[in-house]
C-alpha cells in the first residue's frame, strides 16, 4: 500500500523543527511500524538525504525504547508499543503524522528521539532496598500473600517507555512513578525505605519539570502494559503516610 508520512524533523535540541512530508509506496501490511520507517530511511539514504532518527532496541515490546506520537496517539491506534504496531492497522492512502513525545521533561535530541533520562533520575532518587548479602534465602522464609505478589508483578511490567507522559495533558509521570512505588510497596522487601523512597521520587519528578496528575486517565489508556490508574492512588497514599511520619 501507499502512505503519506508527515514527520517531525529537528536537527538538534537547539534548532527549530518542522513537519516534512514523504510519500512511501510498496508498504506491506505485515511490516511493523518501525520496519516501515526503516524502508523510508533506506529511500532517504539512496537519495542522499539525512535519515529520520528514531529510538528502537529490542523491537519485541519489552525494552521501552521505541515511542512515537502517531496521529496524535502515543504508540498509535493500538494498545501496544510502537515496535509491535503493524501497518495492517492503517489503510492504503492513509496520511500518518509522526511526532516525538511532547513533554518539557523529554527534550528532543534529534527528529523523533527524545531524552528520557528524567525517568532514570527518578528511579535513582528512589534508591535501593535493604537486603542481606550472601546466598539466596529459602523461598518460603518471607511469606507474601498471593494477591500482593500478583499485583507487584503486574505493575512491575512497566517498561518506562514514556507513553503515559506523552498522552497526559499535564505531562505528568505519575503512572510511571506509581507503578514503581507500588511494585516495591506491595512486597516485604520494599518496606524499610518505603517512606523515603516515595518522598525522594516525587521530589525528583517535580524537579524534572513533569506536571501534576489530575486523574484524566489518558496515561493508563495509552500504556502498552495496561498499568492501572489506581497505582497513582497508592502513590498519593504512600506520600501522605510518609509526610505523617515526618519525612
N, C-alpha and C positions, 0 to 999 in steps of 0.2 A: 504494500500500500504506500501511498504518498502522504507525507505530513508536512505542515509548515511549522517550523520551530522559531519561537521568539525567545531569545536567550539573553540574560543579563551578562554583559561583558564589562569588566573593570580591570585594568592592568595591574593595579596595586591599591593598597588601602588609602593612599594619599590622593589618588586620582578620582575624577568623576567617572561614573559608569553610565551605560546606556543600553537599551534593548537593541539587539541585532536580529535580523530575520534570515532564516536559512530554509531552503526547500530540500527535502530529503525524500528520494524515491527508492523503491525496492525494499521497503522495510517489511520484514516478516513479522506476523503476529506472534510468532514463537520467540522472538527476541525479548530479552529483558530490556528495561528502560535504559540501563547503563550500556548494554550492548548496542542499542540504537545510537547512543551518544558516541560510542567507540567508532561506529560506522561514519558518523558525521565528522569526527576528528580525522579519520583516515582521508576523507574527502578534502578537508581543510588542509591537511599536510600535503596532499597531492597538488593542491592549488597554491602552495607556498604561503598559506595563511597560518596564523597562530591558532593552535587547537584550543578548545574550550577546557579550562581547568575545572575539575570536579573531584570530590573525595570518593574513594572506594577502597576496600581492602578484601574482606572475606567473600563478599558477594553471595553470602548464604543467609543473610538476615540475622547475623549473630554479633558482629563487632560494633555496630552503631556508627561506622564511619560515614556511610552514604547518607545524604539528607538534602532534599531539594523541595522547594515550593513548586508544585506542578499545577497549573491552572488555579492558583490561589489556595491549594490544599497541601498541607505538609505530607510528603511522600506520595501525593497523588490521590486518585479516586478510590483506591482500595485500602483496607486496613492492613497494611504491610509495610516493609521497608522499601525504599526506592529500588534497591537491587533486586527485590523479589516481585516488583511490579513488572508486568509484561505488556507488550504492545497490543495484545488482544483486548486490553481494556480501552483501546481507542479505535476509531473508525477511519477508513480511507478518507482523506481530505481534511482531517481534523487540524485545527490550529492549536498548538500546545505552547503555553507560556511557562518558561522555566526560570526560576529565580533562586538566589541563595536564601538561607534562613535570614529573617529580618528581626534583629534584636540588637539593642545597644551593647549588650554583653557579648555578642558574637560578631566582632568586626570582620568585614570582608578582607580576605587575604588576596585573592585574585578570582575574578569571574564568579564561579559558584562555590568556591572554597571559603569557608569561614573559620575563624579561630575559636574553638570551643574549650580553650584552656581554662575558662572560668569554671567549668564543671570539675576539672581536675583539682582546682584550688579549693572548691567546696568540699570535695572528698578529703583532701589533705587536711583541711581545717577540722574535720571530724576525728582525726587522729586514729589511734589503734584501739584494740580491745586487749584487756589484761588476760594473759594466758600463761600457764606454766610451761616452760620449755621442756624438751625431752621426748620420750616416746609417746605415741598416741594413747589417750586414755581408753579405758574399756568402754565399749559402745553404750552400755546402759548405766554408766556411772552418773550421768546428768540427765534425768528423765525430762523429756519435753512433750507436752500434750500434742496429740496428733494435729489438731486444728491449728495450734500455734506454729507447728513445723510447716504445715502446708501453706499457711499464709506467708511465712517468712520466705519459703521457696518461691512462691508465686510472685511476690513483689521483687524478689532478687533477680527476676528475669529482665528488669530494666537494663537496657543496653546503652543508655546515655547518649542517644542519637540527637536529642535536642528538639524533636518534633513538638513536644509539649510547649516549649518556649516559643517556637515559631508560630504555633497555632493560637497562642494566648494573646488577646488584645492588649494585655498589660505587659507582655514579655516576661511573665513570671516562670521561675523554675521550681515552683512549689511541688509539682507532681514528682519530678526527678528527686528532689530533696526528701519528700515524704516517703518515697519508695526506699531510699537508703536508710532513713531513720527507722522505718517500720521493720525492715528485714533484720536489723540488729536488735531493735526493741522487743521483738517477739521471742527472742532466744535468751536463755540464761547467760550465755557468754557476753551478751551486749549490755548487761545491766550495770557493771561498775562505772562505766563512763557515760551512762545514758544522759544525765543532765548536762554535763559539759559538752557532749557531742552535739546535741541539738542547739544549744546556745551558740557555740562556735560556728556551726554550719550556717545557721540563719544570719549571723553577723557577716560572714563571708559572702553569702548570697546577696545581701543588701549592698555590701561594699563593691561588688562586681557590677552593680547597676541593673540587676533584674528588678522587675516590677512586683507589686504585691498581688496576692490572689484575691479575686472577688467571686469565686465559685461559679464561673460561667460554664465550665465543663468542656471547653474546646480542647483542653490538654488531653484528657482521657479519651475523647473521641478520635484524636489524631494518633494516639500512642499505638505503635505497631505491636506492642506486647500487652496491650489492653490493661495497663495498670489502673486499678480502680481509684475513683476520686476520693474515697474515704481515707486514703493514706495521708491526705492533706489534713483531715480532721485529727489523725493520730499525731501528725507533726505539730499541730497547734496545741493539742492536749499535752504532749511532752514538753513543749516550750513553756506552757503555762505552769506545769508542775515544777519545772526547773527554776522558774522565777520565784515560785513559792518557797523553794528550798534555798533561796538566797543566791542563785547563780546569775 
